[in-house]
Every structure is written in structure tokens, then in C-alpha cells.
Amino acid sequence: MTKIPKITYDKVGQIYQIRAWVEYGFKQTKSELGWADLPVNNSG
């Protein structure tokens, strides 16, 4: 799963939970700014 020594499944779960909240916050912010309709270029 990872090369980080002594990491527990609980810690990995906490990291992903924080990531989900950050992504949710960015989505809400984009919507408020009117950027939700703009495509994101991932080519590079």
C-alpha cells in the first residue's frame, strides 16, 4: 500500500477524509466564483 513505515489504516483513513473535505471546499469555491463551468487542462 505505501512505503511509509509504521503507518496505520486509521491514519490513512484520516488523510483521505481530510482530502475529501479539501476537494469539497474547492468545488464550493469554484461554484461561488463562477468557475465551475471552466474546463481544467490536465495535459501537462
Residue, then its C-alpha position, 0 to 999 in steps of 0.5 A: m500500500t505505501k512505503i511509509p513505515k509504521i503507518t496505520y489504516d486509521k491514519v490513512g483513513q484520516i488523510y483521505q477524509i481530510r482530502a475529501w473535505v479539501e476537494y469539497g471546499f474547492k468545488q464550493t469555491k469554484s461554484e461561488l466564483g463562477w468557475a465551475d463551468l471552466p474546463v481544467n487542462n490536465s495535459g501537462 
